[in-house]
Amino acid sequence: MSDHSRRSLSELAKQCAEETSRYFSNGGAPGQSCYQLFKLAIIDRDQEAWEILYRQYTPLVKGWVLRHPAYAKTNEEADYFVNAAFTRVWQAITPEKFQRFEDTSSILRYLQTCTNSVILDNLRQRANEAYDIDADDVRHQIDQRHGRSASDMQRSLYFQQLFEAVNQRMKTEQERIVLYEVYVLDVKPSEIFKRHPHTFKNVKEIYRIKENILARLRRDEKLKKLFQ
């Protein structure tokens, strides 16, 4: 980059900072300097412009992260989600798609959407990992509830195999949670909702999922043979 270009970029950065300060103090719309920086960063893939924008808007994005109602459940540092949100914007807004964003405000709204998304995606991923259920764990839970006699061990092995077959038929994270906590841990739907308030809308939804699971399993001919 030439010295002239660097001076121009430095001036844009200064103007963008001033425009952003006025924007948050007095309202209105951010000026064209910030938009021009986004244009350089996205269309020209100018790394220095992108770094300026990252520094400029990190406090804003971090504020969104810290105020998000689900953030406390992630056990991640706020900076982790700040970086993830910017990365998602960088990957999603290609030079071809940039024309869809008319001004800086529209880009910032999309940045906020990405911030919300990376937090919720993190929670969904954690839930999926938590409920990638190990059949040996199911067997252990059954052993704890039924004892360790020879007949009970045979019974627990059968239920382990049966649960493994049933779990393979679950379609969503919600179904896996309901299956495991209702039928293995013997947890009531009201308690499941307390344990997973961001996964289910209400207790009624858990009951509905439970009934859907039972109805679908009753129609499964392969499972009927396994039961027999």
C-alpha positions as CSV (number, residue, x, y, z in Angstrom):
1,M,0.0,0.0,0.0
2,S,1.4,3.4,-0.9
3,D,2.0,6.2,1.7
4,H,-0.9,8.1,0.1
5,S,-3.2,5.2,0.5
6,R,-2.1,4.7,4.1
7,R,-2.8,8.3,4.9
8,S,-6.2,8.0,3.2
9,L,-7.0,4.9,5.3
10,S,-5.8,6.6,8.5
11,E,-8.0,9.6,7.7
12,L,-11.0,7.3,7.0
13,A,-10.4,5.6,10.4
14,K,-10.3,8.9,12.2
15,Q,-13.5,10.1,10.5
16,C,-15.2,6.8,11.2
17,A,-14.4,7.0,14.9
18,E,-15.8,10.6,15.0
19,E,-18.9,9.5,13.1
20,T,-19.5,6.5,15.4
21,S,-19.0,8.7,18.5
22,R,-21.7,11.2,17.2
23,Y,-23.9,8.3,16.2
24,F,-24.0,6.9,19.7
25,S,-24.2,10.3,21.4
26,N,-26.9,11.9,19.2
27,G,-28.5,9.1,17.2
28,G,-29.0,9.3,13.5
29,A,-27.1,7.3,11.0
30,P,-23.3,6.6,10.9
31,G,-21.6,8.5,8.1
32,Q,-20.0,7.4,4.9
33,S,-16.5,7.0,6.2
34,C,-17.3,3.8,8.1
35,Y,-19.2,2.5,5.1
36,Q,-16.2,3.2,2.9
37,L,-14.0,1.3,5.3
38,F,-16.4,-1.7,5.1
39,K,-16.3,-1.4,1.4
40,L,-12.6,-1.5,1.3
41,A,-12.5,-4.4,3.8
42,I,-15.1,-6.5,2.0
43,I,-14.9,-5.7,-1.7
44,D,-11.2,-5.1,-1.8
45,R,-10.4,-7.6,1.0
46,D,-8.2,-4.9,2.6
47,Q,-6.9,-6.5,5.8
48,E,-5.8,-3.2,7.3
49,A,-9.3,-1.7,6.8
50,W,-10.8,-4.8,8.4
51,E,-8.5,-4.5,11.4
52,I,-9.6,-0.8,11.8
53,L,-13.2,-1.8,11.8
54,Y,-12.5,-4.6,14.2
55,R,-11.0,-2.2,16.7
56,Q,-13.6,0.4,16.1
57,Y,-16.6,-1.9,16.8
58,T,-15.2,-4.4,19.3
59,P,-16.6,-2.4,22.3
60,L,-20.1,-2.3,20.6
61,V,-20.1,-6.1,19.9
62,K,-18.7,-6.9,23.3
63,G,-21.6,-5.0,24.8
64,W,-24.1,-7.0,22.7
65,V,-22.4,-10.2,24.0
66,L,-22.4,-9.3,27.6
67,R,-26.1,-8.2,27.5
68,H,-27.3,-11.3,25.7
69,P,-29.6,-13.3,28.0
70,A,-27.9,-16.6,27.1
71,Y,-24.3,-15.5,27.4
72,A,-23.8,-16.5,31.0
73,K,-24.6,-20.1,30.1
74,T,-21.8,-20.4,27.5
75,N,-18.9,-20.3,29.9
76,E,-16.9,-18.5,27.3
77,E,-15.0,-15.2,27.3
78,A,-16.8,-12.3,25.6
79,D,-13.9,-11.8,23.3
80,Y,-14.4,-15.3,21.9
81,F,-17.9,-14.3,20.6
82,V,-16.6,-10.9,19.4
83,N,-14.1,-12.6,17.2
84,A,-16.7,-15.3,16.1
85,A,-19.2,-12.6,15.1
86,F,-16.7,-10.6,13.0
87,T,-15.5,-13.8,11.4
88,R,-19.0,-14.8,10.4
89,V,-19.6,-11.3,8.9
90,W,-16.3,-11.6,7.0
91,Q,-17.3,-15.0,5.6
92,A,-20.9,-14.3,4.9
93,I,-20.7,-10.9,3.2
94,T,-18.9,-11.6,0.0
95,P,-18.0,-8.8,-2.4
96,E,-21.0,-9.9,-4.5
97,K,-23.4,-9.6,-1.5
98,F,-22.1,-6.3,-0.3
99,Q,-24.4,-4.3,-2.5
100,R,-27.3,-5.6,-0.5
101,F,-26.2,-3.4,2.4
102,E,-27.1,0.2,1.7
103,D,-25.3,1.9,4.6
104,T,-23.3,1.3,7.8
105,S,-26.5,0.9,9.9
106,S,-27.6,-2.1,7.8
107,I,-24.1,-3.7,8.2
108,L,-24.2,-3.1,12.0
109,R,-27.6,-4.7,12.2
110,Y,-26.3,-7.8,10.4
111,L,-23.2,-7.8,12.8
112,Q,-25.6,-7.8,15.7
113,T,-27.6,-10.7,14.2
114,C,-24.3,-12.6,13.8
115,T,-23.4,-11.9,17.4
116,N,-26.7,-13.4,18.6
117,S,-26.2,-16.4,16.2
118,V,-22.8,-17.3,17.4
119,I,-23.9,-17.3,21.0
120,L,-26.9,-19.5,20.3
121,D,-24.9,-21.8,18.0
122,N,-22.4,-22.3,20.9
123,L,-25.2,-23.3,23.2
124,R,-26.7,-25.7,20.7
125,Q,-23.3,-27.3,20.1
126,R,-22.7,-27.7,23.8
127,A,-26.1,-29.3,24.2
128,N,-25.5,-31.6,21.3
129,E,-22.2,-32.7,22.8
130,A,-23.8,-33.2,26.1
131,Y,-26.5,-35.4,24.6
132,D,-24.3,-37.4,22.3
133,I,-25.5,-40.1,24.6
134,D,-23.1,-43.0,25.3
135,A,-25.0,-46.3,25.6
136,D,-22.5,-47.3,28.4
137,D,-23.7,-44.3,30.4
138,V,-27.3,-45.4,30.0
139,R,-26.3,-48.9,31.3
140,H,-24.6,-47.3,34.2
141,Q,-27.7,-45.2,35.1
142,I,-29.9,-48.3,34.9
143,D,-27.4,-50.3,37.1
144,Q,-27.5,-47.5,39.7
145,R,-31.3,-47.6,39.8
146,H,-31.8,-51.3,39.7
147,G,-28.8,-52.8,41.5
148,R,-26.1,-55.2,40.4
149,S,-27.5,-58.7,40.7
150,A,-27.0,-61.1,37.8
151,S,-30.6,-60.7,36.6
152,D,-30.5,-57.0,36.8
153,M,-27.2,-56.9,34.9
154,Q,-28.8,-58.8,32.1
155,R,-31.7,-56.5,32.2
156,S,-29.5,-53.4,32.1
157,L,-27.6,-54.8,29.1
158,Y,-30.9,-55.4,27.3
159,F,-32.0,-51.8,28.1
160,Q,-28.7,-50.5,27.0
161,Q,-29.1,-52.2,23.6
162,L,-32.7,-51.1,23.4
163,F,-31.9,-47.5,24.3
164,E,-29.1,-47.4,21.7
165,A,-31.6,-48.4,19.0
166,V,-34.2,-45.9,20.2
167,N,-31.6,-43.0,20.5
168,Q,-30.6,-43.6,16.8
169,R,-34.2,-42.7,15.9
170,M,-34.1,-39.3,17.6
171,K,-34.2,-36.4,15.1
172,T,-33.4,-33.4,17.1
173,E,-31.4,-32.2,20.2
174,Q,-34.7,-31.7,22.0
175,E,-35.8,-35.2,21.4
176,R,-32.5,-36.6,22.7
177,I,-32.8,-34.5,25.8
178,V,-36.4,-35.6,26.5
179,L,-35.6,-39.3,25.8
180,Y,-32.6,-39.4,28.1
181,E,-33.9,-37.3,31.0
182,V,-37.4,-38.7,31.1
183,Y,-36.7,-42.4,30.4
184,V,-33.2,-42.8,31.9
185,L,-32.8,-40.2,34.5
186,D,-36.6,-40.2,35.4
187,V,-36.8,-36.4,35.4
188,K,-40.2,-34.8,35.2
189,P,-41.0,-32.4,32.2
190,S,-41.3,-29.4,34.6
191,E,-37.8,-30.1,35.9
192,I,-36.4,-30.6,32.4
193,F,-37.7,-27.1,31.5
194,K,-35.9,-25.7,34.5
195,R,-32.7,-27.4,33.5
196,H,-33.0,-26.3,29.8
197,P,-34.9,-23.0,29.6
198,H,-33.2,-21.9,26.4
199,T,-33.9,-25.3,24.7
200,F,-37.7,-25.5,25.2
201,K,-40.4,-22.8,25.0
202,N,-42.4,-24.2,27.9
203,V,-43.3,-27.4,29.7
204,K,-46.1,-28.1,27.3
205,E,-43.6,-28.4,24.5
206,I,-41.7,-31.1,26.4
207,Y,-44.9,-33.1,26.9
208,R,-45.6,-32.7,23.2
209,I,-42.1,-33.9,22.2
210,K,-42.5,-36.9,24.6
211,E,-45.8,-37.9,23.0
212,N,-44.3,-37.5,19.5
213,I,-41.4,-39.7,20.4
214,L,-43.8,-42.4,21.8
215,A,-46.1,-42.2,18.7
216,R,-43.2,-42.5,16.3
217,L,-41.6,-45.4,18.1
218,R,-44.9,-47.3,18.2
219,R,-45.0,-47.1,14.4
220,D,-41.5,-48.5,14.1
221,E,-41.7,-52.1,12.9
222,K,-38.0,-52.8,13.6
223,L,-38.3,-51.7,17.2
224,K,-41.4,-53.9,17.7
225,K,-39.3,-56.9,16.7
226,L,-36.6,-55.8,19.1
227,F,-39.1,-55.5,21.9
228,Q,-40.5,-59.0,21.1
